[in-house]
């Protein structure tokens, strides 16, 4: 008789199925980007003044003269076997090489932004939760509302004016002093975009933990409030915090792509904007696919870590 799957195994299987479905959907949508352009895609990319010869040459390079199923098969085959979406229409370099050459600044930016987001969000959420419906709670709510309303573009400009122009602590933009220094302000800008979301969600989780019976028992036993918060409340809220960061990685990456343009970082965001400006379809497809796959991978890993750290699922397994 077959043994029933454990809750942990079912959770992992469902997560893998969801991730595979999302990845497949992203690839198909990226493929259709160049096929759903109204009219002829080659003419739209080259402009109305392009010669018929140039349009025909581009249609051949993009494979637009083949039936749609054949185009999709060739696109998927090249993506799986070569990890590529074709050569750039601007410099004829494979998109894989262009992305690999620009990925390092984006990785630094996203990593620093994730750390900054947690460092900023956890204390604010804890402060609001421990003063629920008080002055501190209302102040945090006002700050998070203002943070949600503030565009990343304006946040970046304000940080540049304060820390670069006025104080001179960090470079205005580019990569002059190495990545750790050059990405501090961009990472703060990207982090501010998701800190309000993290604070609000973590506050709800912390309020629930503070209402739990074991917290009342610890207080009745005479344990100091700081010890209860540090060793028990925050520990129980660590799992939701991990899940929140993982599920919001798409917002973080999307914000990073915009922030890179503000701070002139030569990352994937800068590559994406240049590709859109020059209508470089293969590069646009490559950045979209690799960025989406990175989000799916991080979300999947976070979900698995949360499952492994959840004591209820471990006991059931």
ZINOR-V290104 format. One record per residue. N is the residue number from 1. RES is the residue in one letter. PSI is psi in whole degrees, 0 to 359 (999 if undefined). OMEGA is omega in radians with two decimals (999 if undefined). Layout:
n res psi omega
N RES PSI OMEGA
N RES PSI OMEGA
//
This chain:
n res psi omega
1 X 133 -3.08
2 X 140 3.12
3 X 135 -3.12
4 X 145 3.14
5 X 142 3.12
6 X 160 3.09
7 X 323 3.13
8 X 316 3.13
9 X 320 3.12
10 X 320 3.14
11 X 316 3.13
12 X 316 -3.14
13 X 316 3.12
14 X 320 3.12
15 X 319 3.12
16 X 319 3.12
17 X 317 3.11
18 X 315 -3.13
19 X 317 3.11
20 X 319 3.11
21 X 317 3.12
22 X 316 3.14
23 X 315 3.12
24 X 319 3.12
25 X 319 3.13
26 X 316 -3.13
27 X 316 -3.14
28 X 318 3.13
29 X 317 3.10
30 X 321 3.10
31 X 319 -3.08
32 X 350 3.14
33 X 315 -3.11
34 X 354 -3.11
35 X 346 -3.12
36 X 4 3.08
37 X 129 -3.13
38 X 135 -3.11
39 X 208 3.14
40 X 125 -3.08
41 X 320 -3.14
42 X 319 3.10
43 X 320 3.12
44 X 323 -3.13
45 X 323 -3.09
46 X 336 -3.09
47 X 162 -3.06
48 X 342 -3.11
49 X 2 -3.12
50 X 147 3.12
51 X 155 3.10
52 X 327 3.13
53 X 317 3.14
54 X 320 3.12
55 X 316 3.14
56 X 321 3.13
57 X 319 3.13
58 X 322 3.09
59 X 322 3.10
60 X 320 3.14
61 X 322 -3.13
62 X 354 -3.13
63 X 23 -3.08
64 X 350 3.12
65 X 3 3.10
66 X 159 3.03
67 X 151 -3.06
68 X 316 3.10
69 X 323 3.11
70 X 319 3.10
71 X 315 -3.14
72 X 318 3.14
73 X 315 3.13
74 X 322 3.12
75 X 313 -3.14
76 X 320 3.14
77 X 314 3.13
78 X 322 -3.13
79 X 319 -3.10
80 X 316 -3.05
81 X 326 -3.07
82 X 349 -3.07
83 X 33 -2.98
84 X 152 3.07
85 X 13 3.13
86 X 176 3.14
87 X 148 3.10
88 X 140 3.11
89 X 346 -3.09
90 X 310 -3.06
91 X 6 3.06
92 X 26 3.08
93 X 138 3.10
94 X 138 -3.10
95 X 329 3.11
96 X 317 -3.14
97 X 321 3.11
98 X 318 -3.13
99 X 316 3.13
100 X 326 -3.14
101 X 340 -3.08
102 X 359 -2.98
103 X 333 -3.04
104 X 311 3.11
105 X 323 -3.14
106 X 321 3.10
107 X 314 3.08
108 X 314 -3.09
109 X 312 -3.11
110 X 319 -3.14
111 X 312 3.12
112 X 320 -3.13
113 X 321 3.11
114 X 317 3.12
115 X 313 3.14
116 X 321 -3.12
117 X 317 3.13
118 X 316 -3.11
119 X 324 3.14
120 X 322 -3.00
121 X 319 -3.05
122 X 310 3.12
123 X 320 3.13
124 X 317 3.13
125 X 319 3.12
126 X 319 3.11
127 X 316 3.13
128 X 320 -3.09
129 X 322 -3.13
130 X 348 3.08
131 X 46 -3.04
132 X 130 -3.13
133 X 12 3.08
134 X 190 -3.12
135 X 315 -3.13
136 X 319 3.14
137 X 317 3.14
138 X 323 3.10
139 X 315 3.13
140 X 321 3.11
141 X 319 3.12
142 X 317 3.14
143 X 318 -3.14
144 X 323 3.09
145 X 317 3.09
146 X 322 3.13
147 X 322 3.10
148 X 323 -3.10
149 X 340 -3.07
150 X 118 3.09
151 X 149 3.14
152 X 328 -3.13
153 X 315 -3.14
154 X 323 3.08
155 X 315 3.12
156 X 317 3.13
157 X 319 3.11
158 X 318 3.11
159 X 322 3.09
160 X 314 -3.14
161 X 321 -3.09
162 X 304 -2.97
163 X 340 -3.13
164 X 308 -3.07
165 X 312 -3.05
166 X 310 -3.07
167 X 333 3.12
168 X 26 -3.10
169 X 327 -3.05
170 X 155 3.10
171 X 152 -3.13
172 X 322 -3.13
173 X 177 -3.13
174 X 192 -3.14
175 X 82 -3.09
176 X 324 -3.06
177 X 25 -3.11
178 X 160 -3.04
179 X 317 -3.10
180 X 320 -3.13
181 X 318 -3.04
182 X 339 -3.08
183 X 3 -3.10
184 X 305 3.14
185 X 316 3.05
186 X 321 3.14
187 X 320 3.07
188 X 319 3.12
189 X 314 3.12
190 X 323 -3.13
191 X 320 -3.13
192 X 337 -3.13
193 X 331 -3.11
194 X 351 3.12
195 X 315 3.12
196 X 321 3.12
197 X 316 3.14
198 X 317 -3.11
199 X 313 -3.11
200 X 317 -3.13
201 X 317 3.14
202 X 325 3.12
203 X 316 3.12
204 X 316 3.13
205 X 317 -3.11
206 X 323 3.09
207 X 319 3.11
208 X 319 3.12
209 X 318 -3.14
210 X 335 3.11
211 X 353 -3.07
212 X 155 -3.10
213 X 325 -3.07
214 X 332 3.09
215 X 318 3.08
216 X 323 3.10
217 X 317 3.13
218 X 321 3.11
219 X 321 3.11
220 X 332 3.11
221 X 354 3.08
222 X 13 3.11
223 X 142 3.10
224 X 146 -3.09
225 X 322 3.14
226 X 321 3.13
227 X 321 3.11
228 X 316 -3.12
229 X 315 -3.03
230 X 316 -3.00
231 X 339 -3.03
232 X 309 -3.08
233 X 309 -3.14
234 X 325 3.12
235 X 319 3.12
236 X 337 3.11
237 X 355 -3.11
238 X 320 -3.13
239 X 311 3.06
240 X 325 3.12
241 X 318 3.11
242 X 315 -3.14
243 X 320 -3.13
244 X 316 3.13
245 X 317 3.14
246 X 318 -3.11
247 X 339 3.13
248 X 10 -3.13
249 X 332 3.11
250 X 319 3.07
251 X 321 -3.14
252 X 315 3.14
253 X 318 3.10
254 X 319 3.07
255 X 324 3.14
256 X 323 3.14
257 X 324 3.10
258 X 318 -3.10
259 X 324 3.13
260 X 324 3.13
261 X 322 3.14
262 X 319 -3.07
263 X 10 3.08
264 X 40 3.06
265 X 133 -3.09
266 X 59 -3.10
267 X 199 -3.11
268 X 328 3.10
269 X 315 3.10
270 X 319 3.10
271 X 319 -3.13
272 X 315 -3.14
273 X 319 3.09
274 X 319 -3.14
275 X 320 3.10
276 X 318 -3.14
277 X 325 -3.14
278 X 5 -3.14
279 X 42 -3.13
280 X 86 -2.99
281 X 313 -3.14
282 X 322 3.12
283 X 318 3.09
284 X 314 3.12
285 X 318 -3.12
286 X 315 -3.14
287 X 318 3.13
288 X 313 -3.08
289 X 311 -3.09
290 X 323 3.09
291 X 316 3.13
292 X 319 3.12
293 X 324 3.09
294 X 319 3.11
295 X 316 3.12
296 X 317 -3.12
297 X 314 3.14
298 X 317 3.11
299 X 319 3.14
300 X 314 3.13
301 X 317 3.13
302 X 318 3.13
303 X 320 3.12
304 X 318 3.10
305 X 318 3.11
306 X 320 3.12
307 X 320 -3.14
308 X 328 -3.11
309 X 347 -3.13
310 X 114 -3.09
311 X 331 3.14
312 X 318 3.12
313 X 325 3.11
314 X 319 3.13
315 X 321 3.13
316 X 329 3.12
317 X 999 999
//
